[in-house]
Amino acid sequence: MQRLGIIGGTGLIKMSLGDQMAGSGLSLIRTDEIKAETKWGEVPLTCISFKKGNEQKELIFLQRHHNDKMSNKPPHKINHRANIMALKDSGCEAIMAVCSVGAISSDLPPGKVVLADQYIDFTGVESTFHDDNAIFTSVTEPFSNEINSKLEIILRNSQNFDSAEKLYYTYWLAHGPHFETRAEIDAIETLGGHMVGMTMPREAKLARELDIPYVAVCISSNWAAGREPGDSSADLSHKEVSSTANDKLEPVWDCLIGLLK
């Protein structure tokens, strides 16, 4: 892959590649900060160029919560159309989103890094480029199976998981910006959700409309409401969630380097 788009959120605040590149065969050429103009608004991007042998590789990083140097934009205010179009216009061959999620399934403890293979979105909020024409896009398989298969191998190796370890989960889209109640998490699990977050499926839908292969690497940053072992009434802290997610990035670095190589 020559040009890979990376979307970071709570689980990847900024792109800082240093020691992670050792032994990758990729050498850093340059890093540029640009602002991409789209019909839906301006989007800041970090463009990182690498060399591998005689080939040049590029990584285009987007922080989904960008807010013009102010506090991070809350999930319900993110301009997803501008974000995804900026990556499209940058020539990205695929998009790898990095997401921080609340774990519902008991086999998804904080610190585990997994893949989304389905999502459930009952928020009732549209996410489309087609406001004026009735164009219906199939999302039966919302994520790239080909790229997920590559990432599965990387994540198993990176986390020392054997073939029996579950790596694919269903992402439930919550509206946010509040965390969920215990009752909501119980209902989400009943309806098939394994992990919960506030952003990713809106990006996945837009990427599918533009025919950009899209995958979501999900970091379990916390137990969802009511699922903390030994304390079902424990409050959730955004600061702690962000801190945990950003401490568990080694498998994420392995994923993006693996795709570029």
Protein Blocks (a to p, Z undefined) as FASTA:
>chain_A
ZZdcddddfkombacdfklmgonlpacfbdcddddddfkbccddddddddehjbccdddd
ddfkbgghiacddfklccfklmmmmmmmnopabdcdddddddfblklcghiacddfbdcd
fkopacdfblmbccdddfkbmccfklmmmmmmmmmmmnopafklcfbdcddddebjadcd
fklmmmmmmnopabdcfklmmmmmmmmmnopacddddddfbdcehiaghiakbccdfklm
mmmmmmmmmmmmmmmmmmmZZ
